[in-house]
Amino acid sequence: MIDAQITESVSISLGINGHLEFKIPPPFECYLRFSTWQRGLIYERFENGSWQLENLDCGFPLLELAESQKDKPHVIEFLGQIPDSIRARAEGYRYAQATLLHWIAANSSAAELFESAPTLLWLLIARQQVVEWPDDHVARLLCSPRTKILSAISGVGQRSGLTWLKKIELGEGDSREHEVIINALRAEFYRNPCGQESKIPIHWVKAAAEFPQLANTRAFHGFCKQHPKKTKDFSRDLRQNAKFWVDALNVARMIDIADAEIALNRCIDFTAMRRLHDRWTDRLNQRQALVVHGATPFPEPPIPGNENIHPITTLEDLQAEGRLMHHCVAAYEAPIRQGGCYIYRVLQPERATVELRFAGNQVRVGQVQLAYNGRPSSETRVEIDSWLLAASKQVRST
């Protein structure tokens, strides 16, 4: 299998009967070829003095040769045999593309399926590469109802899954996106609000897989609709909102809100979810301030503070920090008592709360939050890093 792309060291020529032949230099030295489109675009390897059928895909998107080898007329002529309508559709399916084209060229049922449900055919052919189904098994599936094909691919045979599949807009069309779609079908992502949209960009599907706790919420749906194109901040912002979701549920458990997840699901957007999180956090801080009396010390922090960073050493001080900064740091009482983390207040260059986590002798910064869970500046990050570096040097010298 050629790995992902054709390099300059690969010799490409036109052989007998119009075959497109590839000579791979050492250390992988081998000869490969494709028959013409009219002959079914059959993929073969030269072995033991004769050409043998190769069941594995060639490993590179065949149609990309039109761009990478555009200075070679015989390559352009060979690809020109493929009908323009098929080329235009198949270009978006990069993974197992050569095998996909072979099935379209050689099997009328595959060609018919590609005409009306190209992504379903792609999933089937790509799945064959993963599980190594024999060709006769794929051929039988191609003659079956589409729900049966979908069930064989993913274990899900619902018509709503087929409808959802037609609306997917791929990005790279690579093996990762193939896997994401298969897993999304198994998780019945087609049933959630995003799955009902007329067009479903693949980055929505990836996000639903990464943040399943958010996937069925109104806030997630609204956020995705605001991002029909993936931006560099899309995943980062979702990750931050997922953290608020988890924090909100933790706080809700501490103040005995039984229907917290239902309430969060009803939030129209992530701004409303954060407001709910902040209200619950205020209730937590107020309740704990009322029920706790006297000084309740925490374990001594192993790293001392400095003039700008002070350790929080009692429960009462932790609760005061939460009230002042309007975040849920009070929910960290249990891990602090167990020595899993320690909380410090930062005074300069801006007011913040920082969490240190310990694993054996290793320390790392957990969260750093400004008031109302705001994000710290780079200057604050530098101040914290400098403090930890100075503290570690001091520990090593004693």
TIZA-410868 format. One record per residue: residue in one letter; y, z, x of N, C-alpha, C, CB in turn. Coordinates in steps of 0.02 Angstrom, whole numbers, plus 50000, padded with zeros to 5 digits. Each point is the difference from the previous one (the first is absolute). Last residue first. Glycine has a CB too. Layout:
# TIZA-410868
aYZXYZXYZXYZX/...
//
This chain:
# TIZA-410868
t511435247250853499845007349995499275001350010500955001649922/s500044976250074500245003650059499845007449998500904991750009/r498594993349810499604998150058500205004050062499864988649952/v501385013949846499335002849991499584998750062500084998449875/q502054992050114500055007250010499325003349995501174999749955/k499024977449998500095001150072500025007550015500624989150010/s499305004449764499364998850033500045001050074499714991949911/a502275009849961499555005649986499334999150035500575001749889/a501034980950123500225005850040499535005949990501194996149992/l498424985049876499874998450070500185005950045500204987949977/l500325013449792499285000650012499824998750073499794996549882/w502465000250054499825007249994499255001050015500915001749914/s499914976350073500245003350061499815007450000500954991750007/d498594995749799499564998050055500205003450066499814988949943/i501575014449869499355003349990499534998450058500154999549875/e501934989650121500105007250011499335003749995501184999249955/v498874978049989500065000950072500075007450017500534988750010/r499465005449763499344998950029500015001250076499744991749909/t502305008549978499625006049984499294999550029500685001649895/e500704979750124500255005450043499625006549988501144994650000/s498474986449864499664999450065500235005450047499904987749983/s500255018249758500274994950044499594999750065501155001749951/p497775006249807500435002250056500254994250041499365010750004/r500064990249724499714998150065500475001950056499394990549945/g500315022449806500324994450034499694998750068501065002749940/n498505014349873499514995750033500314993750030499165004349920/y502135014049987499754995549949499524994750030501065001849934/a500165008950259500055002549931499784994649951500945007850034/l498004987450192500675002649986499995003049929500564991450078/q497255005650094500354998349938500705003150000498914999449940/v498654994650206500695002050012500404997849940499894999150128/q497305005449940500554997149961500675002750025499244998749900/g498895003550259499754997749936500564996549962499165009349997/v500374994450275500485000849946499704997249936500984999350081/r497495011250119500364993949981500485001649943499034992850037/v499135018450169500525001049949500334993349984500205011950039/q497394999550085500454994449989500485001649943499114992050040/n498995021250043500595000950042500524994549989499295005750083/g499114997949721499825002650066500625001450040498924993649997/a501904996049822499284998650000499765001950070500084990549913/f502305012349917499615001450060499274998349988500815009250032/r501934985349871499285000749986499635000950066500104992949896/l502575010149994499574998750058499285001349980500935003250081/e501554991049784499335002850000499644998150064499964999449874/v502785003150033499494996450037499345003849998500884995150075/t501755001249801499415004350004499454996150035500325006449894/a502584992350106499354997149984499475005450002500364988850046/r502475004049999499575005149970499354996749977501015006949964/e500334983550247500095000249928499505005149972500414987849995/p499765009150240500644996849981500114999449925499934993950106/q499265027049933500384994550030499514994850027500965007850030/l498195010549846500715000949984500424994250025499835012350006/v497454993249912500424996650050500735000649978499064991950030/r498525022649922500614997149974500414997250057500005008149902/y497204995550065500625001750036500594997049962499395000450112/i497735005949862500614996949974500605002750039499484998749885/y497664997250148500565004650006500634996349980499435006650094/c497614991749880500664997050012500525005650003499664989249942/g498035015850046499934992850006500654996550012499045000849926/g500335023550035500164997650067499934992550009499635011050040/q500155003649758499384998450035500124997550071499494997449890/r502315007649962499635006250009499364998950041500465004249890/i500814977050049500365004050050499625006450014501114995249962/p498084990449868499854997650068500385003850054499784988949951/a500695017849822499295000950019499854997350070499704999449879/e502524997550024499845007050016499295000850027500815003649912/y500564976750007499635000150063499795007150020500624989850036/a500815003549775499304998549985499555000250063500394992949905/a502015009550099499665006249980499274998949985501085004249955/v500464977850093499705003150059499645006549983500904994950069/c500284986249797499425004149982499675003350060499834992449903/h502905000950046499364996550009499435005149993500554991350076/h501985012149932499764996649940499404995550015501175000349956/m500205015650186499924992950016499744995849942499805003550117/l500575020549864500614997250031499954992550009500185010950058/r497945001349860500565000249952500614996550028499555010749953/g498594991650190499864995349946500564999849949498795002050016/e501335013950157500094993250027499884994849946499645004150113/a499925018249834500734998950005500144993050026500195012350019/q497594994949977500244998749933500754998649999499085007449955/l499944998850249499754993549980500264998149930498975001750072/d501465019850009500424995250035499804992849982500165008250094/e498535009549825500665000149967500474994850031499845012249973/l498044991450124499944996549937500684999549966498825003849989/t501184998350277499795004049943499974995649937500515010450051/t500174981550170499465004850016499795004349941500435000050114/i500834976149988499995003849938499395004550002500604990749935/p500924998350279499375000649963500095004049936499384999450107/h502524984950020499775006949991499345000249961501205004050002/i500664979450149499394999849961499705007049997499784987950033/n502225007150091500074995549943499404999949953500724993150072/e499445020350133500635001349965500094995649938500505003450108/n497015000549952500565000050047500645000949960499394992550082/g497785014549887500564995649983500514999750056499825002749880/p497455001550155500635003349980500534994949981499735009750075/i497524988949907500564996950035500655003249977499374989150010/p498565018249900499864999550072500554996750040498814999449970/p501365016349798499964993050021499904999550076500744996749903/e498405023549933500524998550049499944992750022500015012150039/p499174995449714499785000450070500564997850048498824997749962/f502135011749814499524994750016499745001150070500574991849922/p500545027149894500024996050061499454994850003500505009750058/t500985003549753499304997950006499964995450061499805000949874/a501985018450002499884995250054499264998650006501025004150061/g500105003349697499905002650068499864994550049499575010549952/h499864983249803500455005550018499845002250072500115003849879/v499454974949925499855002750067500525005250018499464989150035/v500624998349758499395004050001499855003250068499574992649911/l502394993150039500005005649954499385004550009500644992949920/a499724987050204500525004750019499995006149956500704990650041/q497864991449912499775004050057500525005050023499294990450035/r501274994749788499465004549980499795004450059499604991649915/q502014991550126500275005449958499465005149981500874992149956/n498484988450163500405004450042500295005949961500284990250072/l498524993349809499565003650047500405004950042499234990150004/r501964995649855499655005249961499535004150045500064992749898/d501034988850197500495005449986499675005649961500934991550000/t497784989450037500105003750063500495005749990499764989550066/w499894995549757499425004450009500075004250063499284991749939/r502354992150022500055005249949499435005050008500564992049922/d499434988950217500525004850021500075005749949500604990750061/h497904991449890499765003750058500505005450019499384989950041/l501294995049797499515004649972499725004450056499714991849908/r501704991050157500395005149964499535005249970500914991649974/r498134990050130500295004650049500415005449966500024990850084/m499084992149782499465004150027500275005150050499204990449983/a502274993449931499845005149950499455004650023500354992149910/t500154989950228500585004649999499885005549949500774990650035/f497694991749981499905005150051500595004850005499284992050063/d500234996649699500064997450068499935005750050500754990649960/i498865012849808500134992949995500074996850069500565002049891/c497915019550028500644998650034500114992550004499915010750067/r498075000249850500504997849951500674998350032499435007049916/n498715002150207499844993249978500524997249952498805002750014/l501345019950056500184995550054499874992749981499755009050083/a499575007849767500734999850004500234995250054500055011849959/i497654992350022500234996249942500764999250002499035004349932/e499985009450229499874992950014500224995649942499035003350073/a501165020549904500464997250050499894992650012500035011250054/d499135007349785500034992849987500454996550050499795002249879/a499865021850129499334997149989500014992549994499685010649944/i501785008750187500144994549954499354996149991501234999250036/d499315021850106499574999649941500214994849949499765011950018/i501094993750210500395002849944499644998749933501074998250065/m497964994650141500235006750017500425003149944499994996750119/r499224980849866499435004749997500235007150012499234990950039/a502354991949985499835001149929499425004849993500414988649974/v500245004350242500485004749973499815001749927500914995550077/n497824987950027499885006550032500465005449972499634994150104/l500694983649826499395002849970499845006950030499574988349981/a502244999750110500165002149932499395003249966500864990949993/d498894999550222500385006350003500155002749930500514996350108/v498474982649909499545005250021500355006850001499344991750067/w502024989749889499505000849946499535005850016500074987649974/f501465005450190500325004049948499525001349942501114995050032/k498134990950137500055006950026500345004549948500064995650118/a499844981549839499345003049992499995007250024499484988650014/n502454998550020499945002049930499325003149985500794990949969/q499605000450246500445005749989499945002549928500794995750088/r498084984749968499685005650034500425006449989499504992250087/l501374987449837499455002349957499665006150030499834988249961/d501855001450165500295003449942499455002649953501024992750009/r498314994450178500305006450022500275003949940500284994850110/s498884983349856499465005050010500295006750021499224990850033/f502374991649937499605000949940499485005550008500174987949973/d501525002350185500045007049978499535001449942501185000350039/k499114977850059499765004350054499985007349979500454991950083/t499234989749727500515001450050499725004750052500924998349915/k498084983249887499905005950041500575000550051498754999249985/k501474990049767499854998150068499945006250043500614989049985/p499805014649794499544994449993499814996950067500504997749888/h500635025150027499824997250065499494994349991500225011250056/q500615002149763500614999450039499884996650067500445010249943/k497764994949915500384994749969500674998950036499465002749890/c499165015450178499714993550019500414994249970498865005350007/f501745016649932500154998950071499744993150022499955012550021/g499534995149760500704998150007500194998450072500265007149902/h497575000950057500094993549969500724997650008499095002849917/f500405018950153499704995150045500114993049973499145008450038/a501525009349824500434999650058499754994750050500315012149985/r498414993749825500574995749982500454999050060499955004049881/t497445001450164500625003149975500534994949982499745010050070/n497974987850033500034999449928500645003049970498775000449999/a500734999750242499904993149976500084999349924499244998450095/l500865021350066500614997449969499884993749959500645004950094/q497655006650032500285005149957500634997649964499535008750076/p499334977950090499684999949934500285005249952498984995850055/f501754991950172500265005849964499705000249929501084999650068/e498214983750085500225005150048500235006349965500334991050079/a499034990049794499415002450036500195005750047499484988649992/a502235000349891499595003849953499385002950033500414992749907/a500964992850219500335006549989499605004349952501104994750021/k498194983250017499895004150060500305006949990500004989750072/v500424994749761499295001949998499845004550060499714989349940/w502425001250049499935005049947499285002750000500904994349931/h499614987950211500225006450028500025005549947500674993850085/i498754983449860499455003750032500245006650029499444989350026/p501724999249756499994999150073499475004550032501224997049999/i498984993149750499835006350035499974998750075499355004249899/k501594985549841499864998550070499905006650038500674989249995/s499615012049775499804992950002499854997750070500704998049900/e498905028050018500554995450014499744992850005500625009350060/q498055011149911500174996249940500574995150011499615009749933/g499535006250231499504994949988500134995849938499205007450056/c502135011650006500144994350044499514994249987500455008050086/p499205012649794500604996249979500154994050044500445010449954/n497004996750042500615004050004500614995749985499465007550085/r498204984649925500165003649938500675003750004498785001349981/y500164986550201500254995249951500185003449934499294991250053/f499665019950134500734999750005500304995349948499905002450122/e497745006849932500294997849936500765000250001498975004149942/a499354999650239500415005749977500344998549933500185003350119/r498524980049986499545005649989500385006249974499264995650091/l502004985549969499594998549941499545005849985500044987750027/a501195013750168500445000849942499634998549936500994997150070/n497934999150136500055007149986500445001449940499835002350121/i499994975349952499345002449978500045007449981499434991650075/i502494999050021499894997549931499335002549973500704989850025/v499835015150200500455003649955499884997949927500865000850092/e498014987550081499725006749989500425004049951499534999750115/h501274979249949499384999249963499705006849984499794989050057/e502055010550083500194999049930499394998849956501104995350038/r498535006650193500265006349974500194999349927500425003050115/s498914978050007499435004149981500235006849971499314994450088/d502474986049885499545001850054499445004649974500944998750084/g501224990549823499354997249981499465001450051500604991149939/e501865015050047499684996550056499354996649980500525008450075/g500725000049741500484999650054499724995950057500475011149968/l499054988149749499795002150067500584999550050498834996249974/e501025007749754500344995850049499835002650070500954997349918/i497915004749817500105002650067500354994850043498995007349988/k500204990249780500715001650009500165002550071500055002749879/k497724991950036500404993849998500735001250016499214995449916/l499265022850061499894996450062500424993650003498845004750005/w501095008649797500405003150053499954996050064499805011249948/t498834982349875500704998549984500465002750054499735000349878/l497995005050136500114992950015500734998149987498814997649971/g500515024049970500014999450073500124992850021499235009750009/s500454995249765500685002150021500074999850076500085007349898/r497824988650003500454994249993500715001850021499284995649906/q498575017250199500445000149942500444993849998500005012550003/g498154997650151499934993749964500434999549939498854999450041/v500645014050214500415000349939499964993249966500785008750049/g498264995850164499685004949956500375000849935499595005850099/s500894978450089500315006650002499655005449960501044994050015/i498164982550019500475001150055500205007250006500424988549985/a498215004149835499634999450063500445001650060499264991449947/s501745007749840499575005950006499614999950065499915000549876/l501404980750068500435005750018499585006350010500954994949936/i497944986149987500224998950069500415006050023500004987549983/k499385012249794499425001650043500174999050073499234996549908/t502364997749931499925007350001499425002050043500495000749886/r499904976550073500465002850050499955007750003500764990349982/p497104994349951500655001849970500445003750052499465000849886/s498764983050224499985005749954500685001149968499105005450069/c500254979150111499804997349934500005005449946499314991350059/l501145013950169500514995249980499854996849933500234997950120/l498205016849983500575003649972500544995249975499755009550077/r498414981550036499805002449933500585003749968498805000850037/a501514992150185499974994249955499815002149929499694992750097/v500265023450074500694998349982500014994249951500405004050112/h497525001649975500245005549957500714998649977499255008250060/d499774977350097499734998849933500205005549951499034994050053/d501615007450179500374995049963499734998949929500274994550108/p499425029650010499794993150014500374995149954498865004150036/w502235019550043499604997049946499764993150022500645006549912/e500665012350211499524994950023499524997749944500085004950114/v501915011049894499325002449984499454995050017500525006749908/v501824988550143499925007250013499285002249991501175001849963/q499524975849989500055001250072499865007350017500824990750008/q499295002849765499394997450030500005001350076499934991149910/r502005013849968499495005249992499344997750030500575004049895/a501204980750095500135005150052499495005649996501224997349995/i498674986249840499824997250065500115004950056500284988749957/l500375017949825499284998950002499784997550069500014997449877/l502295005350077499675006550006499254999150007500915005349932/w500354975350027500125002650068499655006750010501104994150003/l498894996549781499554996450045500075002650071500074989849927/l501395019149916499325002249985499504996450046500325002249880/t501934991350128499905006450034499305002849986501235002349990/p499484977149904499894999450073499865006750035500734990149997/a499164999049758499995007050022499895000250076499575003949886/s500644975049998500275004549948500055007350022499534992349917/e499684989750229500544996949962500335005049952499414989050009/f498645016450117500615000350041500604997149962499304999150103/l498564999649799500245006949999500655000650040498825004149989/e500084975150012500275001549933500285007049996499174992149950/a499755001450249500624996349992500325001349932499544991150076/a498345018149967500515003350040500674996649992499125003650082/s499054986349818500165006149964500545004050037498835000449953/s500274980050148500454998449944500205006249961499484988749993/n499875008850271499715002649939500494999049942499325008550066/a501134985250168499284998749992499715001949933499915001650120/a502455001549954499814993050014499284998449980500815000250094/i500025021949886500384995749953499794992850009500975008050002/w498145007750147499715000849933500364995549949499685011950029/h501194988750192499334996949999499695000549930499845003050122/l502195008149918500094992849993499334996449998501105000950059/l498855022249982500264998849932500074992549988500615011050002/t498864996050214499425000549956500204998849927499465008050080/a502264992750079499584994250013499384999949954500404999950119/q501085018949875500294994049970499564993950009501135004750021/a498795020750027499444995849978500234993449970499345010349979/y502685004150044499355002750018499454995749969500485011750006/r501774982949944499874999050072499315002450020501225001250021/y500214990349761499395003950010499774999050072499664998849877/g502244989750035500145007149992499405004550011500884996849922/e499014978950081500375002550058500125007549996500554988950010/a498434997049815499565003650047500375002950059499104992449966/r501994994249862499755006349973499625004150052499934994649888/a500894983950170500575004249982499785006849973500644989649974/r497724993750076500315002850060500565004949982499714989550064/i499304998449763499555005250024500295003350062499024993849953/s502134987949956500025005549952499565005850022500224991749908/d499814987950219500615004050007500015006049953500604989650035/p497074999850058500524998549950500595004850005499124995649925/i499394997650287499985005349948500554998549949499535008750082/q500264978250114499484998349952499975005049942499354994650093/g502065008050102500294995949947499494997749948500854996450081/l498605015450122500235004549946500294996149941500225008850085/f499114978750105499425003549972500215004449941499454999850114/e502254989350009499614995349960499405003349967500364990950077/i500925021650074500394998949939499624995249953501085002050063/v498015001550148499955006249961500364999249934499945006950105/h500194975650051499335000349971499895006349958499584993350097/p502505002850026499924995949939499315000749968500824992150047/k500655025250101499364996550007499854996249936499575008950081/d502305006149954500104994650048499364995950011500885006950056/k499275012849803500344994349969500134994250047500525008149923/q498275014950073499764994050035500354993749974498895005650019/s501625016349893499895001650071499794993950041499695011549966/e500674986549796500615002150033499895000950075500375005549894/a497834988549968500514994949986500665001650034499444997649891/l498695017350108499984995050054500534994749990498775002250014/e500745015149827500545001450048499994995350059499975011849964/l498334988649863500604996149983500585001350047499635000249882/l498285012050136499934993050019500654996149988498785000749974/p500885025450084500194996049941500024992650019500665009749953/f497645007350173500714998350001500164995949938500035000350127/g497745007849919500425005650022500744998350007499025004150058/c498794984349863500234998650068500485005350027499854988049975/d498205018149845500624996250001500244999150072500305004449885/l497084998650067500615003950005500614995449999499385008850065/n498424982049932500155003449937500645004150002498795000349979/e500224976450146500275006650017500235003449935500364996150116/l497814982749963500475002949951500215006950023499474993449907/q499784988750278499715004749952500545002549952499125003550084/w500284975550113500505003349958499655004149946500844990850023/s498075004150228500134996949935500535003949962498824995549997/g500255010750224499974992750001500134996649934499235001350090/n500895023049948499334997550018499934992549991499545011149967/e502614995449922499565005150030499304997050012500655009349943/f502034987149947499524996550042499585005150039500784990050009/r500455012649741500035002150070499464996150039500445011749969/e501064985149779499395000250040500155002350071499524990949930/y501455005049793500155003250064499355000950039501025005949951/i499984977049839499465004350024500165002450070499164993949929/l502004992249882500315004450049499505005150027501114998549942/g498504982549899499935007049982500305004950049499004996749942/r501024978350052499325002350014499915007549989499894990850082/q502234998549891499554996349956499285002250009500794990350004/w500885018450140500075002749932499504996649952501225002550023/t498034997450232500594997849961500015003349931499984989050062/s498825024650134499934993249973500624998249960498745001249996/f501205016050215500044999549927499874992849981500845009549993/r498495007150238500294994149968500015000849924499594992850096/l499995019150179500015000749927500274993649970500165012550008/y498844999550240500254994149966499935001049925499704992550099/c500555024850136499604997449945500344993949971499565011549974/e500865010850209499854992950001499534997949943500175000350123/f501175020349952499674999049936499714993149992500785008349951/p500585001050239499315002750000499624998949934500395008550081/p500594971749989499735006650017500545005349993499174994750080/p501314984449766499855001150072499675006850011500974992750031/i498964990149751500265006650019499815001450073499915004249880/k500414973749946499655002250061500335006450024499684988050032/f500134996649726500355005150039499565001950060500605004449896/e499724974149902499605004050046500435004650043499154990850002/l500674993549757500515003350042499635005050044500924998549912/h498104977749971499985007350007500595002550043498744999849988/g500604976649945500625003449981499985007550004500194990649928/n498064993250140500045000849927500605004149978498774999149996/i500845004750254499654994949962500035001749925499244997750098/g502665014750028499354997850022499724994449956499805011350046/l502675000650038499684996949943499344996850024501124997849942/s500245024850163499944992750002499664997549936499945000250126/i501165022550026499864997649932499984992450002500545010149947/s499345013450227500064992849995499784997749931499804998850124/v501245025249982499494997049957500134992549994499865010949936/s501605004050181499404998950040499444996849959500335009850072/e501794997349837500064993750036499374998450040501235001950007/t498465013149774500435000350059500004993350035499765012350013/i499784997649725499794995050049500495000450059499494992449911/q499835028549918500444994450011499714995350052500985007149969/a497785012349930500655000249968500444993850012499935012150011/d497804990050117500365005949979500714998449978499315006750078/i498234979849912500635000050037500445005549973499924987650021/m497325011549980500605000049958500625000050044499385006149908/
//
